[in-house]
Amino acid sequence: MAAPNDFAMMEHVVERHFRRLQERDDDMPDLVIVDGGKGQLGAAQRALERLGLATGVELVGLAKRNEEIFRVGHVDPLV
């Protein structure tokens, strides 16, 4: 049995959620915090880019182990 692909699942969930918001013409959040580091953040960013939302929503990833906050466009995390 293959292990689940955490990045693909993150990308899928983010895209599905935000696509529904668009379809219902709901307000978009100002900030989205995803559970995970650079990989999960990148997956969420790709989903938002496909929906044309990459510049309208602030997106960060929270890696709890070291309490690091990863931001789109920044190499080093905030600790």
All heavy atoms as a GROMACS GRO file, in nm:
protein
  614
    1MET      N    1   0.084  -0.118   0.000
    1MET     CA    2   0.000   0.000   0.000
    1MET      C    3   0.088   0.124   0.000
    1MET      O    4   0.179   0.138   0.080
    1MET     CB    5  -0.089  -0.002   0.124
    1MET     CG    6  -0.185   0.110   0.132
    1MET     SD    7  -0.300   0.073   0.266
    1MET     CE    8  -0.394   0.217   0.264
    2ALA      N    9   0.063   0.214  -0.091
    2ALA     CA   10   0.143   0.335  -0.104
    2ALA      C   11   0.108   0.436   0.005
    2ALA      O   12  -0.007   0.446   0.049
    2ALA     CB   13   0.121   0.397  -0.241
    3ALA      N   14   0.208   0.509   0.048
    3ALA     CA   15   0.187   0.614   0.149
    3ALA      C   16   0.112   0.731   0.085
    3ALA      O   17   0.128   0.758  -0.035
    3ALA     CB   18   0.321   0.661   0.203
    4PRO      N   19   0.029   0.800   0.162
    4PRO     CA   20  -0.042   0.915   0.106
    4PRO      C   21   0.055   1.027   0.067
    4PRO      O   22   0.158   1.045   0.129
    4PRO     CB   23  -0.135   0.960   0.218
    4PRO     CG   24  -0.094   0.887   0.340
    4PRO     CD   25  -0.003   0.775   0.300
    5ASN      N   26   0.021   1.098  -0.038
    5ASN     CA   27   0.102   1.211  -0.085
    5ASN      C   28   0.048   1.338  -0.020
    5ASN      O   29  -0.052   1.395  -0.064
    5ASN     CB   30   0.095   1.219  -0.238
    5ASN     CG   31   0.183   1.328  -0.294
    5ASN    OD1   32   0.211   1.428  -0.228
    5ASN    ND2   33   0.228   1.309  -0.416
    6ASP      N   34   0.116   1.380   0.086
    6ASP     CA   35   0.072   1.495   0.166
    6ASP      C   36   0.061   1.622   0.081
    6ASP      O   37  -0.032   1.700   0.096
    6ASP     CB   38   0.168   1.516   0.282
    6ASP     CG   39   0.118   1.616   0.385
    6ASP    OD1   40  -0.004   1.612   0.416
    6ASP    OD2   41   0.199   1.695   0.434
    7PHE      N   42   0.156   1.642  -0.009
    7PHE     CA   43   0.158   1.763  -0.091
    7PHE      C   44   0.041   1.764  -0.189
    7PHE      O   45  -0.026   1.866  -0.207
    7PHE     CB   46   0.291   1.779  -0.164
    7PHE     CG   47   0.410   1.775  -0.072
    7PHE    CD1   48   0.515   1.691  -0.096
    7PHE    CD2   49   0.415   1.856   0.041
    7PHE    CE1   50   0.625   1.687  -0.011
    7PHE    CE2   51   0.524   1.853   0.128
    7PHE     CZ   52   0.629   1.769   0.101
    8ALA      N   53   0.018   1.651  -0.253
    8ALA     CA   54  -0.093   1.642  -0.348
    8ALA      C   55  -0.227   1.661  -0.277
    8ALA      O   56  -0.318   1.725  -0.330
    8ALA     CB   57  -0.090   1.509  -0.422
    9MET      N   58  -0.238   1.604  -0.158
    9MET     CA   59  -0.363   1.619  -0.082
    9MET      C   60  -0.385   1.765  -0.043
    9MET      O   61  -0.497   1.815  -0.051
    9MET     CB   62  -0.362   1.529   0.042
    9MET     CG   63  -0.373   1.383   0.004
    9MET     SD   64  -0.384   1.261   0.138
    9MET     CE   65  -0.327   1.339   0.282
   10MET      N   66  -0.279   1.834  -0.001
   10MET     CA   67  -0.290   1.976   0.035
   10MET      C   68  -0.336   2.057  -0.086
   10MET      O   69  -0.427   2.140  -0.076
   10MET     CB   70  -0.156   2.029   0.087
   10MET     CG   71  -0.155   2.178   0.117
   10MET     SD   72  -0.261   2.225   0.255
   10MET     CE   73  -0.165   2.163   0.392
   11GLU      N   74  -0.273   2.032  -0.199
   11GLU     CA   75  -0.308   2.104  -0.321
   11GLU      C   76  -0.454   2.081  -0.359
   11GLU      O   77  -0.527   2.176  -0.392
   11GLU     CB   78  -0.214   2.058  -0.434
   11GLU     CG   79  -0.215   2.147  -0.554
   11GLU     CD   80  -0.101   2.115  -0.650
   11GLU    OE1   81  -0.001   2.052  -0.610
   11GLU    OE2   82  -0.114   2.155  -0.767
   12HIS      N   83  -0.498   1.959  -0.350
   12HIS     CA   84  -0.636   1.924  -0.385
   12HIS      C   85  -0.736   1.991  -0.292
   12HIS      O   86  -0.835   2.050  -0.338
   12HIS     CB   87  -0.653   1.772  -0.380
   12HIS     CG   88  -0.792   1.727  -0.403
   12HIS    ND1   89  -0.850   1.726  -0.528
   12HIS    CD2   90  -0.886   1.682  -0.318
   12HIS    CE1   91  -0.974   1.683  -0.518
   12HIS    NE2   92  -0.999   1.655  -0.391
   13VAL      N   93  -0.712   1.985  -0.163
   13VAL     CA   94  -0.806   2.042  -0.064
   13VAL      C   95  -0.815   2.193  -0.078
   13VAL      O   96  -0.924   2.251  -0.077
   13VAL     CB   97  -0.766   2.002   0.079
   13VAL    CG1   98  -0.840   2.082   0.183
   13VAL    CG2   99  -0.788   1.854   0.100
   14VAL      N  100  -0.700   2.259  -0.095
   14VAL     CA  101  -0.700   2.405  -0.109
   14VAL      C  102  -0.773   2.446  -0.236
   14VAL      O  103  -0.857   2.536  -0.235
   14VAL     CB  104  -0.555   2.461  -0.106
   14VAL    CG1  105  -0.551   2.607  -0.147
   14VAL    CG2  106  -0.495   2.442   0.034
   15GLU      N  107  -0.744   2.377  -0.346
   15GLU     CA  108  -0.810   2.412  -0.472
   15GLU      C  109  -0.961   2.391  -0.462
   15GLU      O  110  -1.040   2.475  -0.504
   15GLU     CB  111  -0.754   2.331  -0.588
   15GLU     CG  112  -0.816   2.372  -0.720
   15GLU     CD  113  -0.748   2.311  -0.841
   15GLU    OE1  114  -0.643   2.244  -0.825
   15GLU    OE2  115  -0.799   2.332  -0.952
   16ARG      N  116  -1.002   2.280  -0.405
   16ARG     CA  117  -1.145   2.251  -0.393
   16ARG      C  118  -1.217   2.354  -0.306
   16ARG      O  119  -1.324   2.404  -0.342
   16ARG     CB  120  -1.162   2.111  -0.334
   16ARG     CG  121  -1.293   2.048  -0.367
   16ARG     CD  122  -1.292   1.904  -0.331
   16ARG     NE  123  -1.345   1.894  -0.196
   16ARG     CZ  124  -1.340   1.786  -0.121
   16ARG    NH1  125  -1.282   1.678  -0.164
   16ARG    NH2  126  -1.392   1.784  -0.003
   17HIS      N  127  -1.156   2.389  -0.194
   17HIS     CA  128  -1.219   2.486  -0.104
   17HIS      C  129  -1.233   2.623  -0.171
   17HIS      O  130  -1.340   2.684  -0.168
   17HIS     CB  131  -1.137   2.498   0.025
   17HIS     CG  132  -1.189   2.603   0.117
   17HIS    ND1  133  -1.306   2.588   0.189
   17HIS    CD2  134  -1.142   2.726   0.147
   17HIS    CE1  135  -1.327   2.696   0.260
   17HIS    NE2  136  -1.229   2.782   0.236
   18PHE      N  137  -1.126   2.671  -0.231
   18PHE     CA  138  -1.130   2.805  -0.289
   18PHE      C  139  -1.211   2.810  -0.418
   18PHE      O  140  -1.269   2.913  -0.450
   18PHE     CB  141  -0.988   2.860  -0.307
   18PHE     CG  142  -0.932   2.912  -0.179
   18PHE    CD1  143  -0.860   2.830  -0.094
   18PHE    CD2  144  -0.956   3.042  -0.139
   18PHE    CE1  145  -0.811   2.876   0.026
   18PHE    CE2  146  -0.908   3.090  -0.019
   18PHE     CZ  147  -0.836   3.007   0.064
   19ARG      N  148  -1.218   2.700  -0.489
   19ARG     CA  149  -1.305   2.695  -0.608
   19ARG      C  150  -1.451   2.712  -0.564
   19ARG      O  151  -1.528   2.785  -0.626
   19ARG     CB  152  -1.287   2.565  -0.685
   19ARG     CG  153  -1.368   2.562  -0.814
   19ARG     CD  154  -1.346   2.435  -0.894
   19ARG     NE  155  -1.207   2.399  -0.916
   19ARG     CZ  156  -1.128   2.452  -1.009
   19ARG    NH1  157  -1.174   2.547  -1.088
   19ARG    NH2  158  -1.004   2.412  -1.021
   20ARG      N  159  -1.488   2.647  -0.454
   20ARG     CA  160  -1.625   2.662  -0.403
   20ARG      C  161  -1.653   2.806  -0.361
   20ARG      O  162  -1.762   2.858  -0.386
   20ARG     CB  163  -1.648   2.570  -0.283
   20ARG     CG  164  -1.691   2.434  -0.325
   20ARG     CD  165  -1.742   2.356  -0.206
   20ARG     NE  166  -1.674   2.228  -0.209
   20ARG     CZ  167  -1.632   2.161  -0.104
   20ARG    NH1  168  -1.655   2.205   0.016
   20ARG    NH2  169  -1.571   2.047  -0.118
   21LEU      N  170  -1.557   2.870  -0.295
   21LEU     CA  171  -1.575   3.010  -0.258
   21LEU      C  172  -1.598   3.096  -0.381
   21LEU      O  173  -1.685   3.184  -0.381
   21LEU     CB  174  -1.455   3.062  -0.179
   21LEU     CG  175  -1.434   3.007  -0.039
   21LEU    CD1  176  -1.307   3.066   0.022
   21LEU    CD2  177  -1.553   3.034   0.050
   22GLN      N  178  -1.520   3.072  -0.487
   22GLN     CA  179  -1.537   3.147  -0.611
   22GLN      C  180  -1.674   3.122  -0.672
   22GLN      O  181  -1.741   3.215  -0.716
   22GLN     CB  182  -1.429   3.109  -0.712
   22GLN     CG  183  -1.294   3.167  -0.685
   22GLN     CD  184  -1.193   3.125  -0.790
   22GLN    OE1  185  -1.192   3.012  -0.837
   22GLN    NE2  186  -1.106   3.218  -0.826
   23GLU      N  187  -1.715   2.997  -0.677
   23GLU     CA  188  -1.844   2.963  -0.738
   23GLU      C  189  -1.961   3.027  -0.665
   23GLU      O  190  -2.060   3.064  -0.727
   23GLU     CB  191  -1.861   2.810  -0.742
   23GLU     CG  192  -1.770   2.743  -0.842
   23GLU     CD  193  -1.768   2.592  -0.829
   23GLU    OE1  194  -1.830   2.537  -0.735
   23GLU    OE2  195  -1.701   2.527  -0.912
   24ARG      N  196  -1.950   3.039  -0.535
   24ARG     CA  197  -2.057   3.101  -0.455
   24ARG      C  198  -2.040   3.252  -0.444
   24ARG      O  199  -2.121   3.318  -0.381
   24ARG     CB  200  -2.061   3.040  -0.316
   24ARG     CG  201  -2.102   2.896  -0.316
   24ARG     CD  202  -2.123   2.844  -0.178
   24ARG     NE  203  -2.000   2.851  -0.099
   24ARG     CZ  204  -1.965   2.764  -0.007
   24ARG    NH1  205  -2.042   2.663   0.022
   24ARG    NH2  206  -1.851   2.776   0.057
   25ASP      N  207  -1.932   3.304  -0.502
   25ASP     CA  208  -1.900   3.446  -0.495
   25ASP      C  209  -1.888   3.493  -0.350
   25ASP      O  210  -1.929   3.603  -0.315
   25ASP     CB  211  -2.004   3.530  -0.571
   25ASP     CG  212  -1.952   3.667  -0.608
   25ASP    OD1  213  -1.829   3.681  -0.625
   25ASP    OD2  214  -2.034   3.761  -0.618
   26ASP      N  215  -1.831   3.406  -0.266
   26ASP     CA  216  -1.808   3.440  -0.125
   26ASP      C  217  -1.684   3.527  -0.112
   26ASP      O  218  -1.597   3.529  -0.200
   26ASP     CB  219  -1.788   3.313  -0.042
   26ASP     CG  220  -1.916   3.239  -0.015
   26ASP    OD1  221  -2.025   3.297  -0.037
   26ASP    OD2  222  -1.909   3.123   0.030
   27ASP      N  223  -1.675   3.597   0.000
   27ASP     CA  224  -1.556   3.676   0.029
   27ASP      C  225  -1.436   3.583   0.050
   27ASP      O  226  -1.450   3.475   0.108
   27ASP     CB  227  -1.576   3.758   0.156
   27ASP     CG  228  -1.676   3.871   0.138
   27ASP    OD1  229  -1.695   3.916   0.024
   27ASP    OD2  230  -1.735   3.914   0.239
   28MET      N  231  -1.321   3.627   0.003
   28MET     CA  232  -1.198   3.552   0.022
   28MET      C  233  -1.132   3.597   0.152
   28MET      O  234  -1.140   3.714   0.189
   28MET     CB  235  -1.101   3.575  -0.093
   28MET     CG  236  -1.148   3.519  -0.224
   28MET     SD  237  -1.152   3.340  -0.220
   28MET     CE  238  -1.256   3.308  -0.361
   29PRO      N  239  -1.065   3.507   0.220
   29PRO     CA  240  -0.995   3.546   0.343
   29PRO      C  241  -0.873   3.631   0.309
   29PRO      O  242  -0.819   3.625   0.198
   29PRO     CB  243  -0.952   3.412   0.403
   29PRO     CG  244  -0.944   3.320   0.287
   29PRO     CD  245  -1.050   3.366   0.190
   30ASP      N  246  -0.830   3.710   0.406
   30ASP     CA  247  -0.709   3.788   0.390
   30ASP      C  248  -0.584   3.703   0.415
   30ASP      O  249  -0.478   3.729   0.360
   30ASP     CB  250  -0.707   3.906   0.488
   30ASP     CG  251  -0.818   4.005   0.461
   30ASP    OD1  252  -0.847   4.031   0.343
   30ASP    OD2  253  -0.876   4.058   0.557
   31LEU      N  254  -0.598   3.603   0.501
   31LEU     CA  255  -0.486   3.520   0.542
   31LEU      C  256  -0.528   3.374   0.545
   31LEU      O  257  -0.634   3.340   0.600
   31LEU     CB  258  -0.437   3.561   0.681
   31LEU     CG  259  -0.328   3.476   0.746
   31LEU    CD1  260  -0.198   3.486   0.668
   31LEU    CD2  261  -0.307   3.519   0.891
   32VAL      N  262  -0.442   3.288   0.489
   32VAL     CA  263  -0.462   3.144   0.496
   32VAL      C  264  -0.336   3.083   0.557
   32VAL      O  265  -0.225   3.109   0.511
   32VAL     CB  266  -0.488   3.083   0.356
   32VAL    CG1  267  -0.495   2.931   0.364
   32VAL    CG2  268  -0.614   3.140   0.296
   33ILE      N  269  -0.355   3.003   0.661
   33ILE     CA  270  -0.243   2.934   0.726
   33ILE      C  271  -0.259   2.785   0.699
   33ILE      O  272  -0.362   2.727   0.732
   33ILE     CB  273  -0.243   2.960   0.878
   33ILE    CG1  274  -0.234   3.110   0.905
   33ILE    CG2  275  -0.127   2.885   0.944
   33ILE    CD1  276  -0.254   3.147   1.051
   34VAL      N  277  -0.158   2.726   0.635
   34VAL     CA  278  -0.162   2.583   0.608
   34VAL      C  279  -0.073   2.510   0.707
   34VAL      O  280   0.027   2.565   0.756
   34VAL     CB  281  -0.122   2.549   0.462
   34VAL    CG1  282  -0.220   2.609   0.363
   34VAL    CG2  283   0.019   2.593   0.431
   35ASP      N  284  -0.111   2.388   0.737
   35ASP     CA  285  -0.037   2.305   0.830
   35ASP      C  286   0.080   2.241   0.757
   35ASP      O  287   0.061   2.151   0.675
   35ASP     CB  288  -0.131   2.198   0.886
   35ASP     CG  289  -0.062   2.108   0.988
   35ASP    OD1  290   0.044   2.146   1.040
   35ASP    OD2  291  -0.117   2.000   1.015
   36GLY      N  292   0.200   2.291   0.782
   36GLY     CA  293   0.318   2.234   0.718
   36GLY      C  294   0.419   2.339   0.679
   36GLY      O  295   0.397   2.459   0.695
   37GLY      N  296   0.529   2.292   0.626
   37GLY     CA  297   0.639   2.380   0.588
   37GLY      C  298   0.639   2.415   0.441
   37GLY      O  299   0.534   2.433   0.379
   38LYS      N  300   0.760   2.422   0.385
   38LYS     CA  301   0.777   2.468   0.247
   38LYS      C  302   0.699   2.384   0.145
   38LYS      O  303   0.641   2.438   0.053
   38LYS     CB  304   0.925   2.466   0.209
   38LYS     CG  305   1.006   2.573   0.273
   38LYS     CD  306   1.150   2.565   0.227
   38LYS     CE  307   1.236   2.669   0.296
   38LYS     NZ  308   1.375   2.663   0.251
   39GLY      N  309   0.700   2.254   0.161
   39GLY     CA  310   0.633   2.168   0.064
   39GLY      C  311   0.483   2.189   0.061
   39GLY      O  312   0.422   2.203  -0.045
   40GLN      N  313   0.422   2.193   0.179
   40GLN     CA  314   0.278   2.216   0.187
   40GLN      C  315   0.242   2.356   0.141
   40GLN      O  316   0.141   2.376   0.074
   40GLN     CB  317   0.227   2.192   0.330
   40GLN     CG  318   0.227   2.048   0.371
   40GLN     CD  319   0.363   2.001   0.422
   40GLN    OE1  320   0.461   2.073   0.424
   40GLN    NE2  321   0.368   1.876   0.466
   41LEU      N  322   0.325   2.452   0.175
   41LEU     CA  323   0.303   2.590   0.131
   41LEU      C  324   0.308   2.599  -0.021
   41LEU      O  325   0.223   2.663  -0.084
   41LEU     CB  326   0.407   2.683   0.194
   41LEU     CG  327   0.396   2.831   0.159
   41LEU    CD1  328   0.267   2.890   0.212
   41LEU    CD2  329   0.515   2.907   0.216
   42GLY      N  330   0.406   2.534  -0.081
   42GLY     CA  331   0.417   2.534  -0.226
   42GLY      C  332   0.296   2.470  -0.293
   42GLY      O  333   0.248   2.518  -0.395
   43ALA      N  334   0.248   2.362  -0.234
   43ALA     CA  335   0.130   2.294  -0.290
   43ALA      C  336   0.008   2.384  -0.283
   43ALA      O  337  -0.068   2.395  -0.380
   43ALA     CB  338   0.104   2.164  -0.213
   44ALA      N  339  -0.012   2.450  -0.171
   44ALA     CA  340  -0.125   2.543  -0.156
   44ALA      C  341  -0.111   2.660  -0.253
   44ALA      O  342  -0.210   2.704  -0.314
   44ALA     CB  343  -0.135   2.592  -0.012
   45GLN      N  344   0.009   2.709  -0.270
   45GLN     CA  345   0.034   2.821  -0.361
   45GLN      C  346  -0.001   2.783  -0.505
   45GLN      O  347  -0.062   2.861  -0.577
   45GLN     CB  348   0.180   2.866  -0.351
   45GLN     CG  349   0.217   2.981  -0.442
   45GLN     CD  350   0.155   3.113  -0.403
   45GLN    OE1  351   0.103   3.128  -0.292
   45GLN    NE2  352   0.158   3.210  -0.492
   46ARG      N  353   0.037   2.663  -0.547
   46ARG     CA  354   0.005   2.617  -0.684
   46ARG      C  355  -0.146   2.614  -0.705
   46ARG      O  356  -0.196   2.653  -0.810
   46ARG     CB  357   0.067   2.480  -0.711
   46ARG     CG  358   0.216   2.484  -0.734
   46ARG     CD  359   0.269   2.350  -0.782
   46ARG     NE  360   0.248   2.241  -0.687
   46ARG     CZ  361   0.328   2.214  -0.584
   46ARG    NH1  362   0.435   2.289  -0.561
   46ARG    NH2  363   0.302   2.110  -0.506
   47ALA      N  364  -0.219   2.567  -0.605
   47ALA     CA  365  -0.365   2.561  -0.615
   47ALA      C  366  -0.423   2.702  -0.630
   47ALA      O  367  -0.510   2.726  -0.716
   47ALA     CB  368  -0.425   2.493  -0.493
   48LEU      N  369  -0.375   2.796  -0.550
   48LEU     CA  370  -0.426   2.933  -0.559
   48LEU      C  371  -0.388   2.997  -0.692
   48LEU      O  372  -0.467   3.073  -0.749
   48LEU     CB  373  -0.374   3.017  -0.442
   48LEU     CG  374  -0.427   2.979  -0.304
   48LEU    CD1  375  -0.364   3.069  -0.197
   48LEU    CD2  376  -0.579   2.988  -0.299
   49GLU      N  377  -0.271   2.966  -0.742
   49GLU     CA  378  -0.229   3.020  -0.873
   49GLU      C  379  -0.322   2.972  -0.983
   49GLU      O  380  -0.361   3.049  -1.070
   49GLU     CB  381  -0.084   2.980  -0.903
   49GLU     CG  382   0.017   3.057  -0.822
   49GLU     CD  383   0.159   3.004  -0.837
   49GLU    OE1  384   0.180   2.898  -0.901
   49GLU    OE2  385   0.249   3.068  -0.782
   50ARG      N  386  -0.358   2.844  -0.982
   50ARG     CA  387  -0.448   2.791  -1.084
   50ARG      C  388  -0.583   2.862  -1.082
   50ARG      O  389  -0.649   2.875  -1.185
   50ARG     CB  390  -0.469   2.641  -1.064
   50ARG     CG  391  -0.368   2.556  -1.132
   50ARG     CD  392  -0.412   2.412  -1.145
   50ARG     NE  393  -0.444   2.350  -1.018
   50ARG     CZ  394  -0.354   2.299  -0.934
   50ARG    NH1  395  -0.225   2.304  -0.964
   50ARG    NH2  396  -0.392   2.242  -0.821
   51LEU      N  397  -0.624   2.908  -0.966
   51LEU     CA  398  -0.754   2.975  -0.952
   51LEU      C  399  -0.743   3.127  -0.969
   51LEU      O  400  -0.842   3.197  -0.958
   51LEU     CB  401  -0.814   2.942  -0.815
   51LEU     CG  402  -0.844   2.794  -0.792
   51LEU    CD1  403  -0.886   2.772  -0.647
   51LEU    CD2  404  -0.954   2.747  -0.886
   52GLY      N  405  -0.622   3.176  -0.995
   52GLY     CA  406  -0.604   3.320  -1.011
   52GLY      C  407  -0.609   3.397  -0.881
   52GLY      O  408  -0.637   3.517  -0.880
   53LEU      N  409  -0.579   3.330  -0.770
   53LEU     CA  410  -0.590   3.394  -0.638
   53LEU      C  411  -0.455   3.413  -0.568
   53LEU      O  412  -0.451   3.455  -0.454
   53LEU     CB  413  -0.680   3.309  -0.547
   53LEU     CG  414  -0.823   3.290  -0.593
   53LEU    CD1  415  -0.894   3.189  -0.503
   53LEU    CD2  416  -0.895   3.423  -0.592
   54ALA      N  417  -0.348   3.383  -0.636
   54ALA     CA  418  -0.216   3.384  -0.571
   54ALA      C  419  -0.176   3.520  -0.516
   54ALA      O  420  -0.106   3.527  -0.416
   54ALA     CB  421  -0.110   3.333  -0.668
   55THR      N  422  -0.223   3.627  -0.577
   55THR     CA  423  -0.183   3.759  -0.529
   55THR      C  424  -0.288   3.821  -0.436
   55THR      O  425  -0.261   3.920  -0.372
   55THR     CB  426  -0.156   3.855  -0.646
   55THR    OG1  427  -0.275   3.866  -0.725
   55THR    CG2  428  -0.040   3.807  -0.730
   56GLY      N  429  -0.404   3.762  -0.428
   56GLY     CA  430  -0.510   3.822  -0.348
   56GLY      C  431  -0.522   3.769  -0.206
   56GLY      O  432  -0.594   3.826  -0.125
   57VAL      N  433  -0.452   3.659  -0.177
   57VAL     CA  434  -0.464   3.596  -0.047
   57VAL      C  435  -0.324   3.578   0.011
   57VAL      O  436  -0.236   3.522  -0.054
   57VAL     CB  437  -0.533   3.458  -0.058
   57VAL    CG1  438  -0.536   3.387   0.075
   57VAL    CG2  439  -0.673   3.472  -0.115
   58GLU      N  440  -0.301   3.626   0.133
   58GLU     CA  441  -0.173   3.605   0.202
   58GLU      C  442  -0.170   3.460   0.249
   58GLU      O  443  -0.264   3.412   0.313
   58GLU     CB  444  -0.161   3.698   0.321
   58GLU     CG  445  -0.029   3.690   0.393
   58GLU     CD  446   0.086   3.751   0.317
   58GLU    OE1  447   0.062   3.842   0.234
   58GLU    OE2  448   0.201   3.708   0.339
   59LEU      N  449  -0.064   3.388   0.216
   59LEU     CA  450  -0.054   3.246   0.243
   59LEU      C  451   0.073   3.218   0.322
   59LEU      O  452   0.182   3.261   0.282
   59LEU     CB  453  -0.053   3.170   0.110
   59LEU     CG  454  -0.042   3.020   0.111
   59LEU    CD1  455  -0.163   2.958   0.179
   59LEU    CD2  456  -0.029   2.968  -0.031
   60VAL      N  457   0.060   3.148   0.433
   60VAL     CA  458   0.177   3.108   0.513
   60VAL      C  459   0.162   2.963   0.554
   60VAL      O  460   0.052   2.909   0.559
   60VAL     CB  461   0.196   3.197   0.639
   60VAL    CG1  462   0.219   3.342   0.601
   60VAL    CG2  463   0.081   3.183   0.736
   61GLY      N  464   0.275   2.900   0.582
   61GLY     CA  465   0.276   2.763   0.631
   61GLY      C  466   0.334   2.760   0.771
   61GLY      O  467   0.434   2.826   0.799
   62LEU      N  468   0.273   2.688   0.859
   62LEU     CA  469   0.318   2.677   0.998
   62LEU      C  470   0.372   2.538   1.022
   62LEU      O  471   0.297   2.440   1.022
   62LEU     CB  472   0.202   2.707   1.094
   62LEU     CG  473   0.231   2.695   1.242
   62LEU    CD1  474   0.342   2.791   1.283
   62LEU    CD2  475   0.106   2.722   1.322
   63ALA      N  476   0.504   2.530   1.039
   63ALA     CA  477   0.570   2.403   1.071
   63ALA      C  478   0.586   2.398   1.222
   63ALA      O  479   0.671   2.466   1.279
   63ALA     CB  480   0.704   2.392   0.999
   64LYS      N  481   0.505   2.320   1.287
   64LYS     CA  482   0.495   2.323   1.432
   64LYS      C  483   0.616   2.268   1.506
   64LYS      O  484   0.645   2.312   1.616
   64LYS     CB  485   0.371   2.245   1.477
   64LYS     CG  486   0.244   2.309   1.430
   64LYS     CD  487   0.127   2.222   1.465
   64LYS     CE  488   0.016   2.252   1.368
   64LYS     NZ  489  -0.074   2.141   1.350
   65ARG      N  490   0.686   2.174   1.446
   65ARG     CA  491   0.798   2.112   1.518
   65ARG      C  492   0.897   2.216   1.570
   65ARG      O  493   0.936   2.212   1.685
   65ARG     CB  494   0.870   2.012   1.429
   65ARG     CG  495   0.988   1.947   1.501
   65ARG     CD  496   1.052   1.840   1.420
   65ARG     NE  497   0.955   1.732   1.402
   65ARG     CZ  498   0.960   1.644   1.304
   65ARG    NH1  499   1.055   1.651   1.214
   65ARG    NH2  500   0.869   1.549   1.293
   66ASN      N  501   0.938   2.308   1.486
   66ASN     CA  502   1.032   2.412   1.528
   66ASN      C  503   0.965   2.549   1.535
   66ASN      O  504   1.033   2.650   1.541
   66ASN     CB  505   1.151   2.418   1.430
   66ASN     CG  506   1.231   2.291   1.433
   66ASN    OD1  507   1.254   2.234   1.539
   66ASN    ND2  508   1.272   2.244   1.318
   67GLU      N  509   0.833   2.550   1.531
   67GLU     CA  510   0.757   2.674   1.535
   67GLU      C  511   0.805   2.774   1.430
   67GLU      O  512   0.830   2.890   1.458
   67GLU     CB  513   0.759   2.735   1.675
   67GLU     CG  514   0.694   2.646   1.778
   67GLU     CD  515   0.687   2.707   1.915
   67GLU    OE1  516   0.734   2.820   1.934
   67GLU    OE2  517   0.632   2.641   2.004
   68GLU      N  518   0.817   2.725   1.307
   68GLU     CA  519   0.862   2.808   1.196
   68GLU      C  520   0.742   2.849   1.112
   68GLU      O  521   0.650   2.771   1.090
   68GLU     CB  522   0.959   2.730   1.107
   68GLU     CG  523   1.086   2.692   1.178
   68GLU     CD  524   1.170   2.598   1.096
   68GLU    OE1  525   1.114   2.503   1.036
   68GLU    OE2  526   1.291   2.620   1.090
   69ILE      N  527   0.746   2.973   1.064
   69ILE     CA  528   0.643   3.023   0.974
   69ILE      C  529   0.708   3.048   0.839
   69ILE      O  530   0.801   3.129   0.828
   69ILE     CB  531   0.579   3.153   1.028
   69ILE    CG1  532   0.511   3.125   1.162
   69ILE    CG2  533   0.480   3.210   0.926
   69ILE    CD1  534   0.459   3.249   1.231
   70PHE      N  535   0.660   2.977   0.738
   70PHE     CA  536   0.712   2.993   0.603
   70PHE      C  537   0.618   3.084   0.524
   70PHE      O  538   0.497   3.074   0.536
   70PHE     CB  539   0.721   2.856   0.534
   70PHE     CG  540   0.827   2.769   0.593
   70PHE    CD1  541   0.797   2.682   0.698
   70PHE    CD2  542   0.957   2.774   0.546
   70PHE    CE1  543   0.895   2.602   0.754
   70PHE    CE2  544   1.055   2.694   0.601
   70PHE     CZ  545   1.025   2.608   0.705
   71ARG      N  546   0.679   3.174   0.446
   71ARG     CA  547   0.601   3.269   0.366
   71ARG      C  548   0.638   3.255   0.219
   71ARG      O  549   0.752   3.227   0.185
   71ARG     CB  550   0.631   3.413   0.411
   71ARG     CG  551   0.599   3.436   0.558
   71ARG     CD  552   0.651   3.568   0.608
   71ARG     NE  553   0.797   3.560   0.613
   71ARG     CZ  554   0.877   3.666   0.615
   71ARG    NH1  555   0.826   3.787   0.611
   71ARG    NH2  556   1.007   3.651   0.619
   72VAL      N  557   0.541   3.274   0.135
   72VAL     CA  558   0.562   3.270  -0.010
   72VAL      C  559   0.661   3.380  -0.047
   72VAL      O  560   0.649   3.494  -0.003
   72VAL     CB  561   0.429   3.288  -0.086
   72VAL    CG1  562   0.453   3.301  -0.235
   72VAL    CG2  563   0.332   3.175  -0.055
   73GLY      N  564   0.761   3.345  -0.126
   73GLY     CA  565   0.859   3.442  -0.172
   73GLY      C  566   0.974   3.467  -0.077
   73GLY      O  567   1.060   3.550  -0.103
   74HIS      N  568   0.980   3.396   0.035
   74HIS     CA  569   1.088   3.410   0.132
   74HIS      C  570   1.156   3.274   0.154
   74HIS      O  571   1.086   3.174   0.175
   74HIS     CB  572   1.036   3.462   0.267
   74HIS     CG  573   0.980   3.599   0.258
   74HIS    ND1  574   0.851   3.625   0.215
   74HIS    CD2  575   1.035   3.720   0.285
   74HIS    CE1  576   0.830   3.754   0.218
   74HIS    NE2  577   0.940   3.815   0.260
   75VAL      N  578   1.286   3.271   0.148
   75VAL     CA  579   1.360   3.146   0.163
   75VAL      C  580   1.362   3.102   0.309
   75VAL      O  581   1.336   2.986   0.340
   75VAL     CB  582   1.504   3.161   0.109
   75VAL    CG1  583   1.584   3.035   0.134
   75VAL    CG2  584   1.502   3.196  -0.039
   76ASP      N  585   1.394   3.193   0.398
   76ASP     CA  586   1.408   3.159   0.539
   76ASP      C  587   1.278   3.179   0.615
   76ASP      O  588   1.207   3.276   0.593
   76ASP     CB  589   1.518   3.245   0.603
   76ASP     CG  590   1.655   3.218   0.541
   76ASP    OD1  591   1.685   3.100   0.514
   76ASP    OD2  592   1.730   3.314   0.521
   77PRO      N  593   1.248   3.088   0.707
   77PRO     CA  594   1.127   3.101   0.785
   77PRO      C  595   1.142   3.201   0.899
   77PRO      O  596   1.255   3.234   0.939
   77PRO     CB  597   1.106   2.960   0.841
   77PRO     CG  598   1.246   2.907   0.855
   77PRO     CD  599   1.321   2.964   0.737
   78LEU      N  600   1.029   3.244   0.952
   78LEU     CA  601   1.029   3.319   1.076
   78LEU      C  602   1.021   3.217   1.188
   78LEU      O  603   0.950   3.119   1.179
   78LEU     CB  604   0.906   3.411   1.084
   78LEU     CG  605   0.895   3.520   0.979
   78LEU    CD1  606   0.759   3.589   0.990
   78LEU    CD2  607   1.006   3.621   0.997
   79VAL      N  608   1.097   3.239   1.294
   79VAL     CA  609   1.096   3.146   1.406
   79VAL      C  610   1.026   3.211   1.523
   79VAL      O  611   1.051   3.324   1.557
   79VAL     CB  612   1.240   3.103   1.445
   79VAL    CG1  613   1.237   3.006   1.561
   79VAL    CG2  614   1.308   3.038   1.326
   0.00000   0.00000   0.00000
